[in-house]
Amino acid sequence: MNMKKTTLTSSVGGGFLLWTALTFAQDCQLNQPATTPDQRFVDHRNGTVSDTQTGLMWKKCLEGQQAIACYGRPSQMSWESAAQQAQLVSAQRFAAQDGWRLPTVNELGSLIEKTCSNPSINLNIFPNTPALSVWTMEQSGANAWSVDFSNGRPFQSLLAGGKYVRLVRDAR
């Protein structure tokens, strides 16, 4: 078992620390083949990556993170705010594309790197992704599904709860 150590920090002008440094060690089973290998994805160098297996285009960063390297703290929001954010990003044509939306459970699950945990995602493709829960579009009553990227498992939680957002669009 090998560990990858990643440190996330962010600062604002004048040296004021916006949020404390977050250090985590991604735990990967390097003796097993990756389930989301780098070559499966095409990095468009505009903040998006396409998955050649699923035909989906993903925003590389969680909402709130900046630049192609995904610096900064992702924005935590309710499910309703997440759905509104998807509409806004689509209307603004991020990366000259529209159709941005919240992913389904299965779509978000397709990003799970099953040989890794904390986070269970390919950090070469989706850099600086912390082990956090991410909303999906699937909602029922007062609950919605999200995927926990600390362990790669889906679960339901209250719509008002704060989760993170990674947007997707159909690329085909």
C-alpha positions as YAML, in Angstrom:
chain: A
units: angstrom
residues:
- id: 1
  name: MET
  ca: [0.00, 0.00, 0.00]
- id: 2
  name: ASN
  ca: [1.49, 3.34, -1.05]
- id: 3
  name: MET
  ca: [0.35, 6.77, -0.03]
- id: 4
  name: LYS
  ca: [0.37, 9.98, -2.00]
- id: 5
  name: LYS
  ca: [0.64, 13.10, 0.15]
- id: 6
  name: THR
  ca: [-1.12, 16.22, -1.09]
- id: 7
  name: THR
  ca: [-1.25, 19.59, 0.61]
- id: 8
  name: LEU
  ca: [-3.96, 22.12, -0.23]
- id: 9
  name: THR
  ca: [-3.49, 25.74, 0.77]
- id: 10
  name: SER
  ca: [-4.97, 29.02, -0.28]
- id: 11
  name: SER
  ca: [-4.20, 32.62, 0.56]
- id: 12
  name: VAL
  ca: [-5.48, 36.09, -0.17]
- id: 13
  name: GLY
  ca: [-3.41, 39.22, -0.76]
- id: 14
  name: GLY
  ca: [-1.33, 40.48, 2.13]
- id: 15
  name: GLY
  ca: [-0.53, 36.97, 3.28]
- id: 16
  name: PHE
  ca: [-3.88, 36.52, 5.09]
- id: 17
  name: LEU
  ca: [-4.66, 32.82, 5.14]
- id: 18
  name: LEU
  ca: [-8.15, 32.21, 3.76]
- id: 19
  name: TRP
  ca: [-8.33, 28.69, 5.10]
- id: 20
  name: THR
  ca: [-5.99, 26.46, 6.96]
- id: 21
  name: ALA
  ca: [-3.70, 24.12, 5.13]
- id: 22
  name: LEU
  ca: [-5.33, 20.78, 4.53]
- id: 23
  name: THR
  ca: [-2.97, 17.86, 4.21]
- id: 24
  name: PHE
  ca: [-4.20, 14.44, 3.32]
- id: 25
  name: ALA
  ca: [-2.58, 11.29, 2.17]
- id: 26
  name: GLN
  ca: [-4.43, 9.57, -0.63]
- id: 27
  name: ASP
  ca: [-4.22, 5.85, 0.01]
- id: 28
  name: CYS
  ca: [-3.87, 3.86, -3.23]
- id: 29
  name: GLN
  ca: [-3.30, 0.19, -3.91]
- id: 30
  name: LEU
  ca: [-0.53, 0.62, -6.48]
- id: 31
  name: ASN
  ca: [-0.25, -3.14, -7.04]
- id: 32
  name: GLN
  ca: [-3.74, -3.09, -8.66]
- id: 33
  name: PRO
  ca: [-4.64, -1.58, -12.04]
- id: 34
  name: ALA
  ca: [-6.34, 1.81, -11.83]
- id: 35
  name: THR
  ca: [-10.08, 1.85, -12.55]
- id: 36
  name: THR
  ca: [-9.86, 5.44, -13.89]
- id: 37
  name: PRO
  ca: [-6.47, 5.51, -15.65]
- id: 38
  name: ASP
  ca: [-5.12, 8.84, -16.93]
- id: 39
  name: GLN
  ca: [-5.34, 7.72, -20.58]
- id: 40
  name: ARG
  ca: [-9.13, 7.35, -20.27]
- id: 41
  name: PHE
  ca: [-9.44, 11.15, -20.05]
- id: 42
  name: VAL
  ca: [-8.70, 14.00, -22.45]
- id: 43
  name: ASP
  ca: [-7.64, 17.24, -20.76]
- id: 44
  name: HIS
  ca: [-8.83, 20.15, -22.90]
- id: 45
  name: ARG
  ca: [-6.63, 22.62, -20.95]
- id: 46
  name: ASN
  ca: [-9.62, 24.92, -20.45]
- id: 47
  name: GLY
  ca: [-10.84, 23.61, -17.09]
- id: 48
  name: THR
  ca: [-12.59, 20.58, -18.60]
- id: 49
  name: VAL
  ca: [-11.78, 16.93, -19.18]
- id: 50
  name: SER
  ca: [-13.63, 14.43, -21.36]
- id: 51
  name: ASP
  ca: [-14.10, 10.82, -20.35]
- id: 52
  name: THR
  ca: [-13.61, 8.65, -23.43]
- id: 53
  name: GLN
  ca: [-15.38, 5.74, -21.75]
- id: 54
  name: THR
  ca: [-18.62, 7.52, -20.83]
- id: 55
  name: GLY
  ca: [-18.73, 10.37, -23.37]
- id: 56
  name: LEU
  ca: [-19.11, 12.92, -20.57]
- id: 57
  name: MET
  ca: [-17.27, 16.23, -20.19]
- id: 58
  name: TRP
  ca: [-16.47, 17.21, -16.60]
- id: 59
  name: LYS
  ca: [-15.37, 20.43, -14.99]
- id: 60
  name: LYS
  ca: [-11.92, 19.61, -13.66]
- id: 61
  name: CYS
  ca: [-12.47, 21.57, -10.45]
- id: 62
  name: LEU
  ca: [-15.16, 21.54, -7.83]
- id: 63
  name: GLU
  ca: [-17.24, 24.73, -7.84]
- id: 64
  name: GLY
  ca: [-15.38, 27.42, -5.92]
- id: 65
  name: GLN
  ca: [-11.92, 26.18, -6.87]
- id: 66
  name: GLN
  ca: [-9.88, 28.28, -9.28]
- id: 67
  name: ALA
  ca: [-7.71, 27.87, -12.36]
- id: 68
  name: ILE
  ca: [-6.77, 24.68, -14.15]
- id: 69
  name: ALA
  ca: [-4.92, 23.38, -11.07]
- id: 70
  name: CYS
  ca: [-8.07, 23.75, -8.93]
- id: 71
  name: TYR
  ca: [-6.63, 25.94, -6.19]
- id: 72
  name: GLY
  ca: [-8.65, 27.20, -3.27]
- id: 73
  name: ARG
  ca: [-11.47, 25.93, -1.17]
- id: 74
  name: PRO
  ca: [-14.48, 24.41, -2.92]
- id: 75
  name: SER
  ca: [-17.88, 25.94, -2.19]
- id: 76
  name: GLN
  ca: [-20.24, 24.02, 0.04]
- id: 77
  name: MET
  ca: [-23.90, 24.54, -0.83]
- id: 78
  name: SER
  ca: [-27.41, 23.17, -0.46]
- id: 79
  name: TRP
  ca: [-28.80, 20.98, -3.23]
- id: 80
  name: GLU
  ca: [-31.02, 23.80, -4.50]
- id: 81
  name: SER
  ca: [-28.06, 26.19, -4.65]
- id: 82
  name: ALA
  ca: [-26.05, 23.51, -6.45]
- id: 83
  name: ALA
  ca: [-28.80, 23.12, -9.08]
- id: 84
  name: GLN
  ca: [-28.90, 26.92, -9.51]
- id: 85
  name: GLN
  ca: [-25.11, 27.02, -9.86]
- id: 86
  name: ALA
  ca: [-25.32, 24.45, -12.67]
- id: 87
  name: GLN
  ca: [-27.85, 26.64, -14.51]
- id: 88
  name: LEU
  ca: [-25.64, 29.71, -14.06]
- id: 89
  name: VAL
  ca: [-22.49, 27.96, -15.31]
- id: 90
  name: SER
  ca: [-24.41, 26.65, -18.31]
- id: 91
  name: ALA
  ca: [-25.87, 30.08, -19.10]
- id: 92
  name: GLN
  ca: [-22.38, 31.60, -18.87]
- id: 93
  name: ARG
  ca: [-21.11, 28.90, -21.26]
- id: 94
  name: PHE
  ca: [-18.13, 27.75, -19.21]
- id: 95
  name: ALA
  ca: [-15.34, 26.67, -21.60]
- id: 96
  name: ALA
  ca: [-17.60, 27.85, -24.47]
- id: 97
  name: GLN
  ca: [-20.03, 25.02, -23.67]
- id: 98
  name: ASP
  ca: [-23.60, 24.91, -22.39]
- id: 99
  name: GLY
  ca: [-25.57, 22.01, -20.96]
- id: 100
  name: TRP
  ca: [-23.71, 21.95, -17.61]
- id: 101
  name: ARG
  ca: [-25.68, 20.13, -14.92]
- id: 102
  name: LEU
  ca: [-25.40, 18.07, -11.76]
- id: 103
  name: PRO
  ca: [-24.38, 14.48, -12.51]
- id: 104
  name: THR
  ca: [-26.42, 11.36, -11.78]
- id: 105
  name: VAL
  ca: [-25.24, 8.94, -9.10]
- id: 106
  name: ASN
  ca: [-23.97, 6.58, -11.82]
- id: 107
  name: GLU
  ca: [-22.15, 9.36, -13.68]
- id: 108
  name: LEU
  ca: [-20.43, 10.61, -10.54]
- id: 109
  name: GLY
  ca: [-19.72, 7.02, -9.58]
- id: 110
  name: SER
  ca: [-17.87, 6.56, -12.88]
- id: 111
  name: LEU
  ca: [-15.16, 8.87, -11.48]
- id: 112
  name: ILE
  ca: [-14.53, 6.69, -8.43]
- id: 113
  name: GLU
  ca: [-10.98, 5.36, -8.42]
- id: 114
  name: LYS
  ca: [-11.63, 2.05, -6.70]
- id: 115
  name: THR
  ca: [-7.96, 1.48, -5.88]
- id: 116
  name: CYS
  ca: [-7.76, 4.72, -3.84]
- id: 117
  name: SER
  ca: [-9.41, 6.33, -0.84]
- id: 118
  name: ASN
  ca: [-9.21, 9.72, 0.83]
- id: 119
  name: PRO
  ca: [-10.03, 10.79, -1.87]
- id: 120
  name: SER
  ca: [-11.23, 8.01, -4.15]
- id: 121
  name: ILE
  ca: [-10.60, 9.91, -7.40]
- id: 122
  name: ASN
  ca: [-7.75, 10.21, -9.90]
- id: 123
  name: LEU
  ca: [-5.88, 13.28, -8.62]
- id: 124
  name: ASN
  ca: [-3.86, 13.53, -11.86]
- id: 125
  name: ILE
  ca: [-7.10, 14.28, -13.72]
- id: 126
  name: PHE
  ca: [-9.04, 16.04, -10.94]
- id: 127
  name: PRO
  ca: [-6.29, 17.82, -8.96]
- id: 128
  name: ASN
  ca: [-6.69, 19.05, -5.41]
- id: 129
  name: THR
  ca: [-9.98, 17.21, -4.93]
- id: 130
  name: PRO
  ca: [-10.49, 16.71, -1.20]
- id: 131
  name: ALA
  ca: [-12.24, 13.67, 0.26]
- id: 132
  name: LEU
  ca: [-15.68, 15.34, 0.39]
- id: 133
  name: SER
  ca: [-19.27, 14.56, -0.52]
- id: 134
  name: VAL
  ca: [-20.53, 15.79, -3.91]
- id: 135
  name: TRP
  ca: [-24.18, 16.35, -4.91]
- id: 136
  name: THR
  ca: [-25.94, 14.48, -7.70]
- id: 137
  name: MET
  ca: [-29.10, 15.55, -9.55]
- id: 138
  name: GLU
  ca: [-31.10, 12.69, -8.04]
- id: 139
  name: GLN
  ca: [-33.54, 14.01, -5.48]
- id: 140
  name: SER
  ca: [-36.55, 12.55, -3.68]
- id: 141
  name: GLY
  ca: [-38.68, 14.56, -1.28]
- id: 142
  name: ALA
  ca: [-36.47, 16.28, 1.28]
- id: 143
  name: ASN
  ca: [-33.41, 14.19, 0.34]
- id: 144
  name: ALA
  ca: [-30.91, 13.95, -2.50]
- id: 145
  name: TRP
  ca: [-28.12, 11.55, -3.36]
- id: 146
  name: SER
  ca: [-24.49, 12.47, -3.07]
- id: 147
  name: VAL
  ca: [-21.24, 10.54, -3.43]
- id: 148
  name: ASP
  ca: [-18.67, 10.53, -0.65]
- id: 149
  name: PHE
  ca: [-15.21, 10.78, -2.22]
- id: 150
  name: SER
  ca: [-13.47, 9.68, 0.95]
- id: 151
  name: ASN
  ca: [-14.64, 6.12, 0.24]
- id: 152
  name: GLY
  ca: [-16.51, 6.31, -3.08]
- id: 153
  name: ARG
  ca: [-19.94, 5.44, -1.69]
- id: 154
  name: PRO
  ca: [-23.28, 7.07, -2.55]
- id: 155
  name: PHE
  ca: [-25.70, 8.09, 0.18]
- id: 156
  name: GLN
  ca: [-28.80, 10.22, 0.74]
- id: 157
  name: SER
  ca: [-28.88, 13.38, 2.80]
- id: 158
  name: LEU
  ca: [-31.14, 16.36, 3.39]
- id: 159
  name: LEU
  ca: [-31.42, 18.86, 0.53]
- id: 160
  name: ALA
  ca: [-30.54, 21.69, 2.90]
- id: 161
  name: GLY
  ca: [-27.28, 20.00, 3.90]
- id: 162
  name: GLY
  ca: [-24.02, 21.39, 2.59]
- id: 163
  name: LYS
  ca: [-22.23, 19.33, -0.06]
- id: 164
  name: TYR
  ca: [-19.85, 20.14, -2.89]
- id: 165
  name: VAL
  ca: [-20.45, 20.35, -6.64]
- id: 166
  name: ARG
  ca: [-18.70, 18.94, -9.72]
- id: 167
  name: LEU
  ca: [-20.54, 19.74, -12.93]
- id: 168
  name: VAL
  ca: [-20.86, 17.59, -16.04]
- id: 169
  name: ARG
  ca: [-22.27, 17.83, -19.53]
- id: 170
  name: ASP
  ca: [-22.96, 15.34, -22.30]
- id: 171
  name: ALA
  ca: [-20.10, 15.60, -24.79]
- id: 172
  name: ARG
  ca: [-21.50, 13.30, -27.47]
...
